[in-house]
Amino acid sequence: MKDERISRYAELLVDTCIGVEPGWQVLVLGTPHGRPLLEEIGRTIARRGAYAIFRVAVDGNLGAPGAWLREAPMELVQKPSELEMHTYLNCDAAVVVDAPENTREASSIDPERLTAYRTGFFPVLERFISGKAPWVGCQFPTPALAQDAGMSTEEFSEFLFGACLLDWKAEKERMQRYADRFDAASEVRIVGDRTDLRLGIAGRRMDVDAGDANIPGGEFFTSPVEDSAEGEIVFGEFPAIFSGRELTGVRLRFEGGKVVDASAETQEDFLIETLDTDEGSRRLGELGIGCNPGITRYMKNTLFDEKIDGTAHVAVGAGFPHVGGTNVSSLHWDLVKDLREGGRIELDGEVVQESGSWKI
């Protein structure tokens, strides 16, 4: 029997998130395990009078084409094919459906190759992250995602749809109240376990994600002033996940907006190599505040974890020009800090959230 939630999910992606218009050429990227949603997205785009251009990763890894990337000469890794770049840079919008067979598939790829590959695709990242073309990323339930979350596949499916198919109009109104208070402030201070970090946000604005970009939505975010970060933050509650690797105990110390010291209990060499991707990769491109009421537990899944109600996250690397960000990097890596047990957020010295509960 057809699951009607998949139809609602596709309509959310096509209509609410990217707003497909007649005649558009929409790039639809996915993996084989996401076929039910990919097909429904295609049908929905067709009904809007637009083209669906499908690109399915045969090795089930959207982050990097593993089989090719492991063997290709570095000169090819560093310079994407002109045909592929033309597709990314000329489509009218993009929908990305992540449905991995193995969430650690990229862990065996040389970090130098991953960095070179990301750097080569920087024009694509810049086009979408700057808002020059609408895009949305999402996931479809697979056993691999369920295993990472410590759930059965059926349980994870229920969780995913419960976090994604919310009343986003009501959620936007709720989050906008908090975002407005941030917009009126000049400095954010995040305090928690082994953490005291100050970020300047004067002249920047918060963007409320209520089903507008990545799905699930449920956060508001901005790009901090690039030279403002001062202090230290330790991500001791949750492992940080990136490029198929799991890093525990990540610690970042900032001076003048830049990471000047970093360590990790595991995968420290990978952390340092990633932070050295380019000139902008040691500065912050994002501060986000998680608010999704349907996400209350860690999933080893950044798309969900960064929206856990009562958390904050920062991203090293590329900033968002539409909120005032100017940091340029081929990296954008979100790391999540849990504030629900004794943590707090201050705005210009006033406590606005404590132990995950809002005071405003």
ROGU-51355 format. One line per field, with one value per residue (C-alpha): x, y, z; residue in one letter. Coordinates in steps of 0.001 Angstrom, whole numbers. Example, Ala and Ser with C-alpha at 12.3 -4.5 7.8 and 13.67 -1.06 7.14 Angstrom:
2
xx	[12300 | 13670]
yy	[-4500 | -1060]
zz	[7800 | 7140]
residuo	[A | S]
END
This chain:
360
xx	[0 | 1165 | 2366 | 622 | 3327 | 5739 | 3409 | 3165 | 6947 | 7463 | 4976 | 6784 | 10105 | 8824 | 6329 | 7294 | 11060 | 11980 | 8710 | 9019 | 7644 | 6530 | 9405 | 12059 | 14821 | 15095 | 18102 | 17041 | 19948 | 19589 | 20648 | 18875 | 17392 | 15531 | 13608 | 10063 | 10631 | 12595 | 9738 | 7167 | 9298 | 9456 | 5670 | 5160 | 7578 | 5818 | 2463 | 3982 | 4899 | 8641 | 11490 | 12955 | 16609 | 17593 | 21145 | 21350 | 24612 | 25101 | 27436 | 24898 | 27137 | 26096 | 29000 | 31614 | 31569 | 33651 | 34639 | 35752 | 37250 | 39522 | 41144 | 41042 | 44234 | 44420 | 44302 | 40799 | 39716 | 40707 | 38909 | 35315 | 34145 | 32798 | 29623 | 28869 | 29612 | 27382 | 24467 | 24931 | 25538 | 22650 | 19779 | 16978 | 16804 | 18020 | 16534 | 18977 | 17641 | 20173 | 19308 | 22639 | 23328 | 26376 | 26824 | 30558 | 31256 | 33503 | 35601 | 38132 | 38720 | 41976 | 41141 | 43377 | 41188 | 37991 | 39378 | 40433 | 37028 | 35138 | 37425 | 36764 | 33037 | 33244 | 31411 | 28460 | 28451 | 28703 | 25798 | 23386 | 24569 | 24387 | 20770 | 21420 | 19393 | 16892 | 17756 | 16705 | 18388 | 16542 | 16758 | 14726 | 14638 | 17216 | 18524 | 21893 | 20361 | 18220 | 21244 | 23172 | 20185 | 19859 | 16384 | 14604 | 13974 | 10235 | 10847 | 13222 | 10667 | 8059 | 10585 | 11663 | 8150 | 7199 | 10065 | 9516 | 5742 | 5015 | 2793 | 5613 | 3578 | 3054 | 6673 | 7884 | 5813 | 7204 | 10850 | 10550 | 9889 | 13252 | 15037 | 13784 | 15430 | 18733 | 18413 | 18226 | 21460 | 25134 | 26756 | 25889 | 27576 | 27330 | 28211 | 28259 | 30489 | 34085 | 32586 | 32562 | 32308 | 31408 | 30228 | 29410 | 26148 | 25726 | 24561 | 23636 | 20139 | 18675 | 17052 | 14267 | 14276 | 10708 | 10684 | 12408 | 15797 | 17051 | 14339 | 13649 | 13554 | 13492 | 16310 | 17178 | 20673 | 23016 | 26654 | 28583 | 30876 | 33926 | 36564 | 34403 | 34660 | 36526 | 36816 | 36502 | 33836 | 33988 | 31598 | 31728 | 28110 | 27830 | 30373 | 30877 | 30110 | 31724 | 32703 | 31873 | 34049 | 33058 | 35074 | 34668 | 35607 | 36234 | 37604 | 38003 | 39640 | 39073 | 40976 | 40031 | 37436 | 39858 | 40468 | 43953 | 43968 | 41997 | 41987 | 39848 | 39829 | 39542 | 40373 | 42385 | 44556 | 41422 | 40080 | 43242 | 43466 | 39833 | 40326 | 43246 | 41112 | 41536 | 41862 | 38274 | 37946 | 39134 | 36504 | 32817 | 30232 | 27201 | 25641 | 22386 | 19872 | 17966 | 14213 | 12486 | 10057 | 10038 | 13789 | 14837 | 17646 | 20995 | 20897 | 24500 | 22856 | 23756 | 20721 | 18583 | 21000 | 21545 | 17803 | 17541 | 15457 | 17816 | 21043 | 23242 | 25573 | 28385 | 29802 | 33385 | 33734 | 31421 | 29060 | 25648 | 25693 | 21915 | 22257 | 25412 | 28083 | 31295 | 33468 | 34454 | 35397 | 34725 | 34032 | 30821 | 30863 | 28194 | 29122 | 26397 | 26606 | 24004 | 22909 | 20039 | 21934 | 23265 | 24121 | 22914 | 22728 | 23191 | 22405 | 24307 | 24650 | 21012 | 20259 | 17684 | 17917 | 18971 | 19190 | 17312 | 14356 | 13631 | 13429 | 11948]
yy	[0 | 3515 | 5481 | 8849 | 10386 | 10018 | 12091 | 14770 | 14682 | 15175 | 18065 | 19722 | 19472 | 20588 | 23273 | 24659 | 24256 | 25197 | 26428 | 24764 | 26832 | 25722 | 25128 | 24781 | 22214 | 20620 | 18475 | 15529 | 13741 | 10533 | 6977 | 3733 | 3166 | 6460 | 5338 | 5636 | 9287 | 10041 | 8711 | 10738 | 13869 | 13231 | 12904 | 16063 | 18070 | 16785 | 17988 | 21460 | 21523 | 21286 | 18953 | 16453 | 15710 | 12609 | 11861 | 8665 | 7676 | 3992 | 3390 | 4816 | 7669 | 11223 | 12874 | 11577 | 8939 | 6416 | 3890 | 6631 | 8914 | 6218 | 5499 | 8693 | 10711 | 13736 | 16155 | 14852 | 14842 | 18496 | 19555 | 18293 | 17442 | 20358 | 18410 | 17795 | 21393 | 22676 | 20665 | 21942 | 25539 | 25789 | 23903 | 26056 | 24194 | 21038 | 18399 | 16096 | 12860 | 11104 | 7422 | 5758 | 2053 | 2624 | 5920 | 5258 | 4574 | 7624 | 6804 | 4818 | 7606 | 9522 | 12877 | 14648 | 13367 | 14397 | 17893 | 18191 | 16962 | 19466 | 22284 | 21502 | 21731 | 25052 | 26990 | 24613 | 25053 | 28812 | 28936 | 27124 | 28365 | 31979 | 31542 | 32063 | 28909 | 27213 | 23799 | 21398 | 18425 | 15627 | 11966 | 8842 | 6010 | 3273 | 523 | 2311 | 5520 | 3519 | 1597 | 4805 | 6115 | 2887 | 2242 | -321 | 805 | 1100 | 3112 | 5425 | 5925 | 7010 | 9342 | 10887 | 11621 | 12923 | 15422 | 16492 | 16665 | 19360 | 22442 | 24565 | 27775 | 27503 | 26496 | 29524 | 31887 | 30314 | 30406 | 33907 | 35278 | 33973 | 35000 | 38592 | 38819 | 37646 | 40202 | 42968 | 41817 | 42450 | 39483 | 35854 | 33963 | 30160 | 28625 | 24923 | 22042 | 23175 | 25849 | 29647 | 31122 | 34678 | 35548 | 38917 | 39136 | 42911 | 43735 | 40124 | 38662 | 35331 | 33172 | 30925 | 27482 | 26234 | 23774 | 26253 | 24639 | 21398 | 19010 | 18565 | 22263 | 23508 | 25965 | 29598 | 30574 | 33329 | 33859 | 35417 | 38376 | 36677 | 38011 | 37947 | 34416 | 34354 | 31514 | 27754 | 25199 | 21461 | 19095 | 16495 | 15372 | 14068 | 12742 | 14956 | 13203 | 14240 | 12450 | 9068 | 9620 | 9862 | 12233 | 12341 | 15126 | 17807 | 20996 | 24321 | 27452 | 30758 | 34028 | 36897 | 34709 | 31945 | 28439 | 28738 | 25410 | 22231 | 18693 | 15564 | 12354 | 10367 | 11184 | 14251 | 14126 | 14210 | 17167 | 19204 | 18317 | 19323 | 22638 | 23324 | 22855 | 26489 | 30054 | 30206 | 26796 | 27872 | 30613 | 30222 | 30407 | 29645 | 29844 | 27881 | 27248 | 23928 | 24142 | 21119 | 19716 | 16342 | 15830 | 15185 | 12628 | 12308 | 10302 | 10347 | 12262 | 15943 | 16789 | 15924 | 16495 | 20187 | 20739 | 19011 | 21273 | 22784 | 22645 | 25113 | 24396 | 26187 | 25456 | 26005 | 27170 | 28840 | 31560 | 32549 | 35794 | 36259 | 36836 | 38934 | 36230 | 36876 | 33870 | 31898 | 28228 | 24933 | 23503 | 23780 | 21460 | 21669 | 20624 | 20310 | 21408 | 20087 | 22794 | 20928 | 20064 | 23260 | 25143 | 28607 | 31199 | 34896 | 37879 | 41028 | 39613 | 38555 | 34846 | 33947 | 30157 | 27949 | 24158 | 24144 | 26243 | 29684 | 32680 | 35006]
zz	[0 | -762 | 2260 | 2033 | 4193 | 1274 | -907 | 1779 | 2156 | -1596 | -1689 | 1228 | -611 | -4015 | -3008 | 406 | 299 | -3278 | -4811 | -8211 | -11081 | -14576 | -16958 | -14260 | -14645 | -11202 | -10368 | -8174 | -6519 | -4562 | -3865 | -4807 | -1345 | -1646 | -4721 | -3241 | -2368 | -5548 | -7684 | -5746 | -6104 | -9850 | -10057 | -8017 | -10160 | -13280 | -11979 | -11534 | -15209 | -14606 | -15560 | -13074 | -13912 | -11945 | -10770 | -8685 | -7000 | -7751 | -4808 | -2391 | -1263 | -2063 | -260 | -2684 | -5455 | -3536 | -6206 | -8599 | -5974 | -4558 | -7932 | -10019 | -10587 | -8275 | -11221 | -11986 | -8324 | -8027 | -11211 | -11671 | -15168 | -17187 | -17980 | -14313 | -13321 | -16106 | -14706 | -11151 | -12171 | -14639 | -13007 | -11603 | -8274 | -6571 | -4282 | -2487 | -968 | 1237 | 1723 | 2520 | 2479 | 4700 | 6556 | 6956 | 3285 | 2924 | 6008 | 3968 | 1453 | 1924 | 3633 | 1103 | -1707 | 100 | 633 | -3011 | -4173 | -1962 | -3085 | -6737 | -6119 | -4274 | -7050 | -6598 | -2806 | -3201 | -5659 | -3364 | 19 | -1198 | -2266 | -5966 | -6623 | -4288 | -2905 | -185 | 1429 | 3211 | 4148 | 3517 | 6072 | 5539 | 7829 | 8004 | 9372 | 11779 | 13050 | 13721 | 15677 | 17663 | 16257 | 14142 | 10581 | 11261 | 14423 | 12574 | 9796 | 12349 | 13936 | 10616 | 9397 | 12857 | 12778 | 9159 | 8704 | 11297 | 11176 | 9847 | 9835 | 13596 | 14141 | 12185 | 14336 | 17518 | 16421 | 14990 | 18489 | 19659 | 16464 | 16823 | 20238 | 18743 | 15944 | 18549 | 20252 | 19538 | 21270 | 21970 | 24791 | 24946 | 28317 | 29110 | 30091 | 29400 | 27169 | 27224 | 23736 | 22695 | 19179 | 17637 | 15694 | 15317 | 11809 | 11099 | 11043 | 12019 | 9349 | 10632 | 9036 | 9240 | 6370 | 4053 | 3466 | 4959 | 6102 | 8926 | 9701 | 13246 | 13811 | 13397 | 12340 | 11249 | 10335 | 13231 | 12585 | 11145 | 13558 | 16690 | 18083 | 21396 | 23868 | 23839 | 23050 | 23733 | 21991 | 24716 | 24756 | 21206 | 18697 | 15655 | 12358 | 9084 | 5860 | 7325 | 10387 | 14044 | 16230 | 20012 | 22401 | 19778 | 21340 | 19515 | 20949 | 19156 | 19132 | 16847 | 15176 | 14207 | 15578 | 17084 | 18915 | 18356 | 19661 | 19720 | 21708 | 18465 | 14827 | 15843 | 12718 | 10564 | 12573 | 12034 | 8347 | 7825 | 9658 | 7306 | 4166 | 3088 | 4392 | 5631 | 7240 | 10703 | 11004 | 11798 | 9042 | 11200 | 14627 | 14870 | 17637 | 17574 | 18194 | 16634 | 19259 | 17524 | 17948 | 21529 | 21231 | 19508 | 16260 | 14951 | 12116 | 11838 | 9706 | 12739 | 15611 | 14849 | 15375 | 18775 | 20995 | 23576 | 21587 | 19738 | 16862 | 15115 | 11694 | 10669 | 7093 | 4611 | 5794 | 4469 | 2443 | 2730 | 6495 | 6200 | 6265 | 4343 | 5209 | 2114 | 2295 | 544 | 4017 | 6048 | 9065 | 11769 | 15315 | 17961 | 21613 | 24076 | 26533 | 28212 | 31386 | 32929 | 29739 | 28900 | 26152 | 26918 | 24712 | 25692 | 29205 | 29641 | 30043 | 27387 | 27580 | 30477 | 30511 | 27208 | 28470 | 27032 | 29377 | 26771]
residuo	[M | K | D | E | R | I | S | R | Y | A | E | L | L | V | D | T | C | I | G | V | E | P | G | W | Q | V | L | V | L | G | T | P | H | G | R | P | L | L | E | E | I | G | R | T | I | A | R | R | G | A | Y | A | I | F | R | V | A | V | D | G | N | L | G | A | P | G | A | W | L | R | E | A | P | M | E | L | V | Q | K | P | S | E | L | E | M | H | T | Y | L | N | C | D | A | A | V | V | V | D | A | P | E | N | T | R | E | A | S | S | I | D | P | E | R | L | T | A | Y | R | T | G | F | F | P | V | L | E | R | F | I | S | G | K | A | P | W | V | G | C | Q | F | P | T | P | A | L | A | Q | D | A | G | M | S | T | E | E | F | S | E | F | L | F | G | A | C | L | L | D | W | K | A | E | K | E | R | M | Q | R | Y | A | D | R | F | D | A | A | S | E | V | R | I | V | G | D | R | T | D | L | R | L | G | I | A | G | R | R | M | D | V | D | A | G | D | A | N | I | P | G | G | E | F | F | T | S | P | V | E | D | S | A | E | G | E | I | V | F | G | E | F | P | A | I | F | S | G | R | E | L | T | G | V | R | L | R | F | E | G | G | K | V | V | D | A | S | A | E | T | Q | E | D | F | L | I | E | T | L | D | T | D | E | G | S | R | R | L | G | E | L | G | I | G | C | N | P | G | I | T | R | Y | M | K | N | T | L | F | D | E | K | I | D | G | T | A | H | V | A | V | G | A | G | F | P | H | V | G | G | T | N | V | S | S | L | H | W | D | L | V | K | D | L | R | E | G | G | R | I | E | L | D | G | E | V | V | Q | E | S | G | S | W | K | I]
END
